[in-house]
Amino acid sequence: MINKSKITVGNNLKYIRTIYKISVKEFATFLEMSENNFHKIERNEIGLSFMHASKIADLIGISLDVLIKDDAINLAHHINEKGDEIIKQNWETIKSKLKNAPL
């Protein structure tokens, strides 16, 4: 369950992963980082770089300040404004690219 009383990037990432059923492995691969570091970001043990935050904001179609400053409830509102279907299509495209990427 997401802690809605505290606004954190980690909580927001977990929320995004949950609603779009994105695994830690998939998200870490998308961000080109280790799963361990992604877990640390979700647990708010380490920060999210500007580059990674930008990639996530672009994926979802929100501004950086929404990703960083808003809580999960406000984040959901911004995501819904952009259109759930568009975000799912973006993620399916990314998944397809990840599958075809050389290891």
Sequence and secondary structure as in RCSB ss.txt:
>XXXX:A:sequence
MINKSKITVGNNLKYIRTIYKISVKEFATFLEMSENNFHKIERNEIGLSFMHASKIADLIGISLDVLIKDDAINL
AHHINEKGDEIIKQNWETIKSKLKNAPL
>XXXX:A:secstr
   TTS  HHHHHHHHHHHHT  HHHHHHHHTS HHHHHHHHTTSS   HHHHHHHHHHHT  HHHHHHS HHHH
HHHHHHH HHHHHHHHHHHHHHHHHS  
